[in-house]
Amino acid sequence: MHHHSEHEHSDHVFSLAQANQLIPKLRTHITAAHEARALLARIKPEIQRASDHAELGGGSAAGVLYLRALQHVNHHLQAIHELGVLVKDLDLGLCDFPYRAEGRIVYLCWKLGEEEIEWWHETTTGFKDRHPLSELDE
């Protein structure tokens, strides 16, 4: 599975308006990925049992469902990535948008459940160090 480094950044730089326009799409993709991940969690014990009880890794009727759910998670993460948005924590629905402020790139920060983007942080920090947009000089 592809792992993102802390300093990975997208080539796309967003305006606040562009980033906010993507929130309904992000909400859809993240919710769908959450549902697929929940299915994976429910199926995993059955997959593990089948594997444990078979000499060659075994099989399970749930195997196809498991693979399909895995593909759904990857599909939705890829769709978000193709928008130029960085998924920092799928469980929280935490996304960052590269944004130019004060002549440098920072991240606009949005979390599932928030209506719009109201936070930002440095590219070297994360969610716990986010600041209100009102503190950012454009």
N, C-alpha and C positions, 0 to 999 in steps of 0.2 A: 504494500500500500504506500502511496506517496505521502511523505511527511514534509511539512513546510518548515523552513528555518525561521527563526525569529525575525530575521531581517529581510525576508523575502518581500519583494514589493512588485506591484503591478506596473506596467508601463503606462496604464491609463491614469490620468489625474482627473478627479471629479470636481465639479462645482457643488456647492451645497444643494442647489436645486436639482441637479442631475442625480445626486446620491439619494435625496429624499424621494425622487420619482421611482427609484428602483425598489423601495421598501415593500410595496405590495407583491412584487415578483419574489423578492427574498423571503418574505413571509410564507409564500406558497411553497417554494423550494425547501426551506428549512423544515416546515411542518411535515411535508412529504418525506423528507429524509428522517425525521424523528419517528414517523410512523413505521417506516421500513426498519429502522434500528430497533424499535420496540418488538417488531416481529422477529428479528434476528435473536433478540434476547429470549423470547418465548420458545423459539425452536432449538436454540443451542443445546440445551440439556438432552434432547432427543437425538440430535446429531452426535453428541459426545457419547451417549450410550451405544449407538449403532457402531461407532468407531471403536469403542472399548471392547465390544463383543465380537469383533470380526478380525480375522487374521490379516486381511489385506486392506484394512481401513474401512471396510463395510460400506453399507449404503442405507438409505432411509427414504421413506416416502416423502419425508420433510426436506430432503436434500434439494429438490428442485425449488421449493419455496424459499429455502435458505439462500440459494444462489440468486434467485430473482430479487429477493430483498436486498442482497448485497449490491446487485446491479442498480437497483433503485437509489440506494444511498449514493453510490458513485456517480450515477447520472445527475442527481440533483446538486452534488458538490461540484461536478464539472460545469454544470450550467451556471452556477454562481461564479465560479472561477473565470468562465468565458465573459462574464459581464465586467471583469476587471476588479471584482470585489474579493477580499481575502476573508476566508472563514477562519476565525481564531479559536472558536470553541463551539462545536456543533451542539453539545448538550445545552449550553446557554443560549444558543442561537446568536453568537457574538460575531459581528462582522466589522471589518475595517475598510475604509475607502481612502486611497491616497488623495491628498488634498494639498494644494500649494498655499502656504500662509507665511507671511513675513520672509518671503524669498526662499523658503525651504519646504520640503515635503513633510507633512504630519499626517496622522490618520484621523479621519472622522470616524467616530465609534458609535455603532448601533447594536442594540440587543433586542432579540425577539420579545415582543410585549410593549416596546416603546413605540409611540405613534410616529415620531420623527426623530431625526438626528439632532441631539442637543449636546453632544459631548465630543471631545477630541483628546488625543494623547500623542506624545512623541513616538516616532517609529521604533525607538529603542525601549519603550515602556509598554505597558499593557492596560487592561481594563481597570485594575486597581489604582492606576495613576491617572485616570482620565479627569479632564477639567471641563467645566461648562464652556460652551461656544462663546459665551459673552466675554470670556477672558482672552479670546484669540483676536489679535489685531489682523485684519484682512490686508 
